[in-house]
Amino acid sequence: MAARTRIVTSTADRSAAVDIMREAFRVEGPPATVRAGHLGSAFRAVAEWWLLTEDGEPAATLLSYPLQFGLPSGEVVAGYGLGSVGTRSDFRKRGHASVLCRAAADHAAKRGASLGLLFAGIDAAFYQRLGYELCPAWEHVRERPAELASGGPVAELAALDPRACVDRLAELHRAKHRGQLHLHRDAAAWERTLAVSPDWWFGLGNPDGHLRGYARVKHHDKTLGVREIMLEDDGEQGPVLRALARLAADLECEVIRGWLEPSPFVSEHFEDRGREGTLPMVAGTDELDRAVFLSSDYF
């Protein structure tokens, strides 16, 4: 049994990688349609695709994304993110995923990456054996959003074109994460975020004057998901969340939820149900207690 890893360079290899993902993650749809979606993804286009073969047969794959991390000190350092780690069912239990993760991490380190991030969808112990440690993770849920909306001051949020004020969005994002370990967004990262984002964006204040904050949400079925809230003044969090609760009620959503950091308002009005999946794990730092990763960071 000869296992080899390589960075994917051909369309044929990418198609083989997508076929592994489709089978490993039970992606529904015709194979040709799934391949077209993955190969045509602007988000995945920035990733480095990896493939492991056993005796020449495609067996496992992953994507390695170039990232930048903001440290609690304010320094920005290069890093990487591992995603879409999958192994074909007939090649499992042979250590292929571990080999592939180590190969991609070692390659990133040789190019100057000092931190690695992934979102574990399996038992975290697997990645802990590879040197990754869990970061704080929350999943706050509020049922009956109409009750929250009517419980106090409600902010005036206006629909926002994020491309028209990206510099201010970036400034609010940086300020919110000051003193935290987080994903840093440079100009290119913001461009990718806005190019592929299907989310709804709302602004607090006047984008032509002074934008005091923004909220980024996703509506699906009966749920309004809070993806980001970045505010100049944390005291405005309550009115903004009430405004989003009002939106959820207008949309007849049954739940408003998000990967919200604990705060007095969130702790009082939302239930922390924890997260069983997509748990953030980082390698290369011991400052995990100051790490904050949001659902908008997920890849």
N, C-alpha and C positions, 0 to 999 in steps of 0.2 A: 504494500500500500504506500504510494508516494503522493504526499500532499504538497502542493505548491501554491504560493500566494503571489498575486501580481496586481498592479494597478491597471484597470481596464482602459484600453485605448481604442478598441474597435467597436463598431455598432453591433457586431455579432456577439461580442462579450457582454455588452450592455443588455442586449436582448436576453442573453442567458441569465444575467443577474436579475432582471425583472421577472423572469419565469420562476426563479427561486423565491423571490419576494411574494409573488402571486400565490405560490403553493404554501409557503411558510406562514403567511399572514391571512390565508384564506380570502384573498381579494376576489370579489365577485365580478363577473363580466367576461366577455369573450377574450381570449388571450391577446388577440391583435389589438383590441381596444385598450386593454390594460397596458400593453407595451407602449402604444402611442401616447397614452397619458403620462406614463413615467418618463419616457424618452423626450417628450416635448415639454416637460416641466421646467419653467424658468428657475424655480427654487432649487431643484435637484441639479440644475446645470452648473452651479458653482461648486458642487461637491466632487470629491475625488472618489471614484467608484472602485471598489476592491472585489476581487474574485478569488476564491480558493477552489482548486481542482484536486480531485483524487484520481490518480492514474489517468489524468487528462479529462475527467468528467466534471463539469461544473457542480460543486457541492454546497458552497456557502458564499455569502456576499455581505457587504456592508457599505455604507456611504460615510465618508469622512469630510466634514465641513470645516473650512477655515473660519475661525472665530477670533474675536478680540474680547478680553475680559477686563473690566474695570475692577481694580483691587480696592479694599477699604482705605488704603493709603492715598488713593487718587491716581496711582500709576495705571497705565494701560499696557497690557502684555498680550502677546500672541498666544493662541490656543487652538484647539480643535474640538469638534463635536462628532460623536459616533451615533449613527442612526441606521434604521432599517437593517439591523443585524439579523440575518436569517439563514437557516440551514435546511436543505431539502430533507424531507422526512426519512428517506432511505439512507441518509448519511449522518444521522444524528448519533449522539452518545460516543463520538470519536474525538472530541476536543477541538473540532474545526473552528467553532465560533471563537474560542479562546485564542487559538493561534492567529486568527484573522484580526481580532481586536488588538493583540499585542503588536502585530506587524504594522497595522495602521498607526498605532500610537507611537511606535518607535520611529516610523518614517516622519511623522509630524514633529517629533522631538528633534530630529536631525535638522529640520528646517527652522528651528527656533521656538517651537510651541512649548510653553511651560505648563499649561493647564489643559485638562481634558474634561469634557462634559458629556453626559448622556442622560437619557430619561428611561429608566428601567421599566420595562413592561413585564418582566419576569421576576422571580425571586432575587432580591437584591444581593443575596449571598454569592451568586454567580459572579457579579461584577466586583464585589468586595475582594474576592480572590485575585482579581486583576489589579487591585490597588485603588479602586474607587470607593468613596465614602458618601453616605447619604447626607443630603442637605435638608434644611427645614422645608416642609411641604404641607400645604393646607388646602382644603376644599370646603369653602364656606357656602352654605346653602340657606336661602330664605324662601319659605313657602308663603302663600298668601301675600304677594307683593303689594296688593292694593292697600293693605293695612299699614305697611311700612310707609307707603307714599303719603298717607294721610296723617302720619304721626308727628309732623313737625315741618320746619322750613324746607322748601324745595328749591333747588337751584334752577336758574334759567339756562338750559343747555340749547345750543343751536347746532344744526347739522354743519359739519366741517369738511372742507376739502383739504385733506392733509398735505397734498402736494403744494398748496398755496402758502403754507407756513411751516415748512419742514424744519427751518432753522430754529424756530421757537419750540417746536415739538422736541427737537433734539436737546435744547437747553433745559426744558422741563424734565425730560428723561434723565439727564445727567444729574440735575439737582436732586431729584427724588432718590437716586441711588447713591448719593454721597455717603461715604462711610460703609458701603456694602460691597460684597463680592457679587458681581452681576455681569451680564452680557453687555459689552459696550457696543454701541452702534456708531460706526463712522459714516461718512457720506454715502459710501457704496452700500453699506448695510441698510441704511434708511431707504435708499433707492430700491433695493430688492424687496424690503418690507412693503413698501407702498405699491410696488408693481404687482405683487401676488396677493395682497390683502383683500379678502372678500368682506372684511368687517365694516361695521358702521362706525363713523367717527363723529364725536360731538365735542364742541368747544365751550368752555366757561369763560365768558368775557368776549371782547371784540377782537377777532383775528386781524382786523385792519388797524386796531389800536393796541390794546394790551390783552393778550390771551393769558388768563390766569391758570388755565389747566385744560386738560382734555380727557375724554373717556373713549375707550375703544371696546365695542361690544359685538357679539355674534348672536343672531337669532336663529334658533333651530327648533322646529316643532313647537313644543309648549315651554321651552326654556330660553331665557335670555342669559347668555354667558358674558360675564365681565372679563375682558381680556387684559385691559390696562386701565388704571386711573392714575394720572400724573398731575399733581396739583402744586401750585406755588405755596398755598397755605393749607396745611393738613386739617385745619379747622373746618374747611369746606367739604371734607369727605362725606359727612352725614347728609347735607343738602344734595350733593351730587348723587349719592346712592339712592336717596329718596326720589330724585328725578328719574333715575334709571328704573326704579321700582314702578314709578308712574307709567313709564314707557312699557314695561313688562305687562302691567295691568291693561293698558290700552291694546296691546297685542294679544290679550287673553292668555298670557303665559301663566303657568302654574307655579313656576320656580324662577328665581334669579340666583345665579351661582357664579363662583369664580375662585381662582387661586389667590385669594385676598390675604394679605398680611394681617395678623391679629392687630387690632387697635381697640380702644374703648368702645367705639361705635360698632365696629364689626362684631366684637365679642358679645355685645348686648343684643344685637338685632339679627345675627346670623348664627347658624349652627355649624360648628366645625365637624364635618363628618370624616375628616382625614382623607387620605388618598391611598388607594391600594395599587394603582398603576401609574405610569408616567412619573415615577419618582426621580427627582434630580439627583445625580451622583457626580462628584467631581474628584479628579485625581490631580495631585500636584500642589495642594495647599492644606494647611491645618486651620484656616479661618472659616470653617464651614458654618459656625454659628451666626456669622454675619452674611451668609449667602442668601440671596433672594432671586428666584427665577419664576417667571410668570408663564401662563399658558401661551402668551404671544412669543415666548422664546423657544417653544417646542419645534423640533424639526424631525 
